[in-house]
């Protein structure tokens, strides 16, 4: 029996589709989705739990996949291998405590690869910007790209943002774009 055909069909009522990611096992999935290995095996006959493949679709017993957490003052982030709240706090310039508060019910000691969490925007004081305008950093922004976009030199942007490391811009960070 070809497992790919069986898992591509719609999941039965009372279950939801899940795509296997790196590191997944039936045991870890059972823990993550509050079910049992036996229940996952029953709903996926013909799927060999010892030969799961990244990208393979299976069914998980339960009403539905947990919804992504609300994240009104930040952005959603998918946990990758090696992530910890401490590493994420360093990467995104927010405190571990802020990440914990933005993710009630998430155990920082049991992060799962593929789990979605909320990274709150860094709460930094708005920089003074008397001779320019405030700009919120977006994905892919660099001082060089911003200098081209707004027709101002990289040096002028650096001078207008003392204390901002141009090599460590954070999504959501507010900077000053000078207009002089």
Helices and strands as residue ranges (DSSP letters): H 3-8, E 15-19, H 26-32, H 37-43, E 57-61, E 74-78, H 85-92, H 96-102, E 116-120, E 132-136, H 143-150, H 154-160, G 166-168, E 174-178
